[in-house]
Amino acid sequence: MALRIAITGFLVLVVAMGIGRFAFTPQVPLMIAEGQLTLTSAALVAAINYLGYLAGAWDAMRAHRHVECRLHLGVWGAVGLTLVSALAPEAWSHAIIRFVIGGMSGWAMVLIAARTNEQLAHFGKPGLSAAVFAGPGAGIAISGLLAVAIQAGDLHAWQGWLVYGVLALVLIGLIARNLPRKGQLHRPESQPQPLTLTPGLKRLARFPGSFMAQFVWPVFGIAAVCGIALSIALRHVGSSNQRLAVVLFLQGIGVLGAALLPAMAGLVVGALLVGGGFLCAVQLSLLYGRELAPQHTRYMAGLLTTGYAIGQLGGPITSALSTAFTGRLEPALWIAGVALFIAAGLVWKREPERPDQFQ
């Protein structure tokens, strides 16, 4: 049972995040070559995608009705809109699709994360929750490798979208019957006391992510999967907040490495260290959040995912300002690296739980 839950969550995140949300990145060169996008419009479409993700995560966090419907729409919508992307002729239509698919991936991420965390903890297999979060990385790696094949085969951008969409449809078809039904995600009669954001929770949500997912895409995705595997192997080393702090510190080194090292070496180091911690940071943040607020798993998943989306939205904006005012990307990388070091310091020391935490 626990393995089936983990596989279901894994494939949901492969489709909704790794393909539905992130397949846009390797498609950008084809769409630019075919005149659908420019470099500027591609950046704007990416930012709109982040905005949709923020909206979806925030809504999922606060939803009290039709919760299961949101998850199903998020999963199947990611599949459908990936296929519909084949029909989008220009930037504005891609922007609309990316905003909606961003919101749907936000629904899927928050709700399936909360669902699998609760169920795996119930069956005494919390360690398998880390395997679930290999899903986005696996999807990123798959989309990157498929992009190589698509370009090698001289396919058009619309054909590439169909390849991604059909793959997503097949993968979801394998686990569709395992998706939660009405009343399994939200039971009004068993609602916990309102959540009080303690200092520990505030520190956890402050700097939850980074913006380096644009570089060396297949390497980044493979590193993310390897990072999750390493996280599983080291799950008994230290506490969850200490492991999270180490991951954030290593990501900070990766970001600064991208700024300081020569071109290709910097990109590889950045992709390995930032990519390796990409999903670990999400999984460990959710695990630590569940430890701090065990009765508010879905709210914490939504809160952390919302913060993550804000960070992703801020990344392109910071990069744009950096290049506009200095002509260089390095100042934005320095800011991101320092932010990750601060985040590591904030979560290293665990706040003692108070008796009135959930009053």
C-alpha positions in Angstrom: 0.0 0.0 0.0 2.7 2.5 1.0 4.7 1.7 -2.2 1.5 2.3 -4.3 1.0 5.7 -2.6 4.6 6.7 -3.2 4.5 5.7 -6.9 1.2 7.6 -7.4 2.6 10.7 -5.9 5.8 10.3 -7.9 4.0 10.1 -11.2 1.7 12.9 -10.4 4.7 15.2 -9.8 6.5 13.8 -12.9 3.5 14.9 -15.0 2.2 18.1 -13.3 5.6 19.6 -12.5 8.3 17.9 -14.5 6.4 17.8 -17.8 3.3 20.1 -17.4 5.2 22.9 -15.9 8.8 22.6 -16.8 8.7 21.2 -20.4 8.3 24.8 -21.5 12.0 25.4 -20.9 13.5 23.0 -23.4 10.8 24.0 -25.9 11.9 27.7 -25.8 14.7 27.4 -28.4 12.4 25.7 -30.9 9.6 28.3 -30.4 12.1 31.2 -30.7 13.5 29.6 -33.9 10.0 29.3 -35.3 9.1 32.9 -34.4 6.5 32.1 -31.7 8.7 33.8 -29.0 11.6 36.1 -28.6 14.0 36.1 -25.7 12.1 38.8 -24.0 8.7 37.3 -24.5 10.0 33.9 -23.3 11.1 35.4 -20.1 7.8 37.1 -19.6 5.9 33.9 -20.3 8.1 32.1 -17.7 7.3 34.8 -15.2 3.6 34.5 -15.9 3.9 30.7 -15.3 5.5 31.4 -11.9 2.6 33.8 -11.1 0.1 31.1 -12.0 2.0 28.6 -9.8 1.8 31.1 -6.9 -1.9 31.5 -7.3 -2.6 27.8 -7.5 -0.5 27.0 -4.4 -2.1 29.8 -2.4 -5.6 28.6 -3.4 -4.8 25.0 -2.6 -3.5 26.0 0.8 -6.7 27.8 1.8 -9.4 25.6 0.0 -12.2 24.2 2.1 -14.4 22.9 -0.7 -13.9 20.9 -3.8 -10.3 20.0 -2.7 -10.3 16.6 -4.5 -11.7 18.3 -7.6 -8.7 20.7 -7.6 -6.3 17.8 -7.5 -8.0 16.0 -10.4 -8.1 19.2 -12.4 -4.5 19.9 -11.7 -3.4 16.5 -12.9 -5.6 16.2 -16.0 -5.4 19.9 -16.8 -1.6 19.6 -16.9 -2.0 16.8 -19.5 -4.6 18.6 -21.5 -2.9 21.9 -21.7 0.4 20.4 -22.6 -1.4 18.9 -25.7 -3.2 22.2 -26.3 0.2 24.0 -26.3 0.7 22.5 -29.8 -2.0 24.8 -31.1 -0.7 28.0 -29.5 0.8 30.2 -32.3 2.4 33.1 -30.4 3.5 34.6 -27.1 0.1 35.7 -25.7 -1.5 32.3 -26.2 1.4 30.6 -24.6 1.2 33.1 -21.7 -2.4 32.2 -21.0 -1.7 28.5 -21.2 1.4 28.8 -18.9 -0.6 30.8 -16.3 -3.3 28.3 -16.1 -1.0 25.3 -16.2 1.1 27.0 -13.5 -2.0 27.2 -11.3 -2.9 23.6 -11.9 0.6 22.5 -11.1 0.4 24.5 -7.9 -2.8 22.6 -7.0 -1.2 19.2 -7.8 2.0 19.9 -5.9 0.4 21.1 -2.7 -2.4 18.6 -2.6 -0.5 15.5 -3.6 2.4 16.4 -1.2 0.0 16.8 1.7 -1.8 13.6 0.8 1.3 11.4 0.4 3.0 12.8 3.5 0.0 12.0 5.7 -0.6 8.5 4.2 3.0 7.4 4.3 3.3 8.7 7.9 0.2 6.7 8.7 1.6 3.5 7.3 5.0 4.1 9.1 6.9 4.8 5.9 7.7 8.6 6.1 11.0 8.0 4.4 9.2 7.2 1.1 8.0 10.7 1.0 11.5 11.7 -0.2 11.1 9.3 -3.2 7.8 11.1 -4.2 9.8 14.3 -4.6 12.1 12.7 -7.2 9.1 13.2 -9.5 9.8 16.7 -10.7 13.4 15.9 -11.1 12.7 12.8 -13.1 10.2 14.8 -15.2 12.8 17.5 -15.8 15.4 14.9 -16.8 12.9 13.2 -19.2 11.8 16.5 -20.8 15.5 17.5 -21.3 16.4 14.2 -22.8 13.3 14.2 -25.0 14.2 17.7 -26.1 17.5 16.4 -27.4 15.7 13.7 -29.4 13.1 16.2 -30.7 15.7 18.6 -32.0 17.8 15.7 -33.4 14.8 14.6 -35.3 14.1 18.1 -36.7 10.6 18.1 -35.2 8.6 21.3 -35.0 7.7 22.9 -31.6 4.1 21.7 -32.0 5.2 18.2 -32.5 7.4 18.4 -29.4 4.3 19.5 -27.4 2.4 16.4 -28.7 5.3 14.1 -27.6 5.3 15.6 -24.1 1.5 15.5 -23.9 1.1 11.9 -25.0 3.8 10.8 -22.5 2.0 12.7 -19.7 -1.3 11.1 -20.7 0.2 7.6 -20.6 1.8 8.1 -17.2 -1.3 9.5 -15.6 -3.4 6.7 -17.1 -1.3 4.2 -15.1 -2.3 5.7 -11.7 -5.6 7.5 -12.4 -7.6 5.0 -10.3 -5.3 5.7 -7.3 -6.1 9.4 -7.1 -8.1 10.4 -4.0 -11.9 10.5 -4.3 -14.3 13.0 -2.7 -13.9 13.2 1.1 -10.4 11.7 1.2 -8.5 15.0 1.2 -10.8 17.2 3.2 -13.0 16.2 6.1 -14.7 19.2 7.7 -15.6 17.3 10.9 -11.9 16.6 11.6 -10.4 20.1 11.2 -7.6 21.0 13.6 -7.2 24.2 15.6 -6.0 27.2 13.6 -2.3 27.3 12.9 -0.1 29.8 14.8 3.1 30.7 12.9 5.8 30.1 15.5 9.3 31.5 15.0 10.5 28.2 13.7 7.7 28.1 11.0 8.4 31.6 10.0 12.1 30.9 9.5 11.3 27.8 7.5 9.1 29.7 5.0 11.3 32.7 4.5 13.8 31.6 1.8 12.4 28.3 0.4 13.9 28.2 -3.1 16.2 29.4 -5.8 15.9 30.4 -9.4 18.6 28.5 -11.2 16.4 25.9 -12.9 17.1 27.4 -16.4 20.7 26.1 -16.8 22.0 22.7 -18.1 18.5 21.3 -17.9 19.0 17.5 -18.2 22.0 17.6 -15.8 19.9 19.7 -13.4 17.1 17.1 -13.5 19.4 14.1 -13.1 21.2 15.8 -10.2 17.8 16.5 -8.5 16.9 12.8 -8.7 20.4 11.8 -7.3 20.0 14.4 -4.6 16.7 12.8 -3.5 18.4 9.3 -3.5 21.2 10.7 -1.3 18.6 12.3 1.0 16.9 8.9 1.5 20.2 7.3 2.2 21.1 9.9 4.8 17.6 10.3 6.3 18.9 9.1 9.8 21.8 11.5 9.9 21.0 14.6 12.0 17.6 16.2 12.3 15.4 17.3 9.4 16.2 21.0 9.9 19.9 20.4 10.0 19.8 18.4 6.8 17.7 21.2 5.2 20.3 23.8 6.4 23.1 21.7 4.8 21.2 21.5 1.5 20.6 25.2 1.4 24.2 25.9 2.2 25.4 23.7 -0.7 22.9 25.4 -3.0 24.3 28.7 -2.0 27.8 27.4 -2.9 26.4 26.2 -6.3 24.9 29.6 -7.0 28.1 31.5 -6.1 30.1 28.9 -8.1 28.0 29.8 -11.2 29.0 33.5 -10.6 32.7 32.9 -9.8 33.9 30.0 -12.0 34.6 30.2 -15.7 31.5 29.8 -18.0 31.0 26.1 -18.5 32.6 25.1 -15.2 30.3 27.5 -13.3 27.2 26.2 -15.1 28.1 22.6 -14.3 28.9 23.3 -10.6 25.7 25.3 -10.3 23.6 22.6 -12.0 25.0 19.9 -9.8 24.8 21.6 -6.5 21.6 23.7 -7.0 19.9 20.8 -8.9 21.1 18.3 -6.4 19.4 20.2 -3.6 16.4 21.4 -5.7 13.9 18.7 -4.6 15.7 17.9 -1.3 15.0 21.5 -0.1 11.3 21.1 -1.0 10.9 17.6 0.6 12.9 18.5 3.8 11.0 21.8 4.1 7.7 19.9 4.0 9.0 17.2 6.4 10.2 19.9 8.9 6.9 21.8 8.5 5.0 18.6 9.3 7.1 18.1 12.4 6.5 21.6 13.6 2.7 21.6 12.7 1.6 18.0 12.4 -2.1 18.9 12.3 -1.7 21.3 9.4 0.0 19.3 6.7 -1.9 20.8 3.8 -1.7 24.3 5.0 2.0 24.0 5.5 2.5 22.5 2.1 0.6 25.4 0.6 2.5 28.0 2.7 5.9 26.6 1.7 4.9 26.1 -2.0 3.6 29.7 -2.1 6.8 31.0 -0.7 8.7 28.9 -3.2 6.7 30.4 -6.0 7.4 33.9 -4.8 11.1 33.1 -4.9 10.8 31.7 -8.4 8.9 34.8 -9.5 11.5 37.1 -7.8 14.4 35.2 -9.6 13.7 36.4 -13.1 12.8 39.9 -11.9 16.1 40.2 -9.9 18.0 38.9 -12.9 16.3 41.4 -15.2 17.1 44.3 -12.9 20.7 43.1 -12.5 21.3 42.9 -16.3 19.4 46.2 -16.8 21.4 48.2 -14.3 24.8 46.5 -14.5 24.8 44.6 -17.8 25.7 41.5 -15.8 23.9 38.5 -14.1 26.5 38.2 -11.3 24.9 40.7 -8.9 21.7 38.6 -9.0 23.6 35.5 -8.3 25.4 37.1 -5.3 22.0 38.1 -3.9 20.6 34.6 -4.4 23.7 32.9 -2.9 23.6 35.1 0.2 19.9 34.5 0.6 20.5 30.8 0.6 23.2 31.1 3.3 20.9 33.2 5.4 18.1 30.6 5.0 20.5 27.8 6.1 21.4 29.8 9.2 17.7 30.4 10.0 16.7 26.7 9.9 19.8 25.2 11.5 18.7 25.9 15.1 15.3 24.2 15.8 12.9 26.2 17.9 11.6 24.4 21.0 7.9 23.6 20.7 5.5 25.5 22.9 2.4 24.1 24.6 0.3 26.9 23.1 1.6 26.4 19.6 -1.8 25.4 18.0 -4.1 27.5 20.2 
